[in-house]
Amino acid sequence: MKMKIAESFDEYSLEQRKEYSGKLIHKFPNCVPVIIKKAKNELPELEKQKYLMPKSLTITDLLCIIRKKINITDKQAIFIFVKNCLVPMNTTLGDIYQEYHSEDNFLYIVYTTENTFG
């Protein structure tokens, strides 16, 4: 199944998402299928939501990638949540995926901010 780019990944049924993630996991066994969304706040949106990321990538590395992509100031801190839990910075995506992946075999990550200097 080839998935076209959709307005929102939620447009697809659970079975379609499972089939798609299964193919990705089979084809790229050292990677994790990830959906990254922003929380409802003033942060910019990422250009895309679906990513295939190495299992060895740490949350610290992921934060750096997100910061570069959304181009935020040094005065804004961003935080990563998975299933409403703040994720430890030294954890790898592979470890987080094993514990928190969803029923469709994607890891759903939410980033949010808090103004740290006023």
Secondary structure as GFF3:
##gff-version 3
##sequence-region A 1 118
A	DSSP	three_ten_helix	9	11	.	.	.	ID=ss1
A	DSSP	alpha_helix	14	27	.	.	.	ID=ss2
A	DSSP	beta_strand	31	38	.	.	.	ID=ss3
A	DSSP	beta_strand	50	54	.	.	.	ID=ss4
A	DSSP	alpha_helix	59	70	.	.	.	ID=ss5
A	DSSP	beta_strand	76	82	.	.	.	ID=ss6
A	DSSP	beta_strand	85	86	.	.	.	ID=ss7
A	DSSP	alpha_helix	93	100	.	.	.	ID=ss8
A	DSSP	beta_strand	107	115	.	.	.	ID=ss9
###
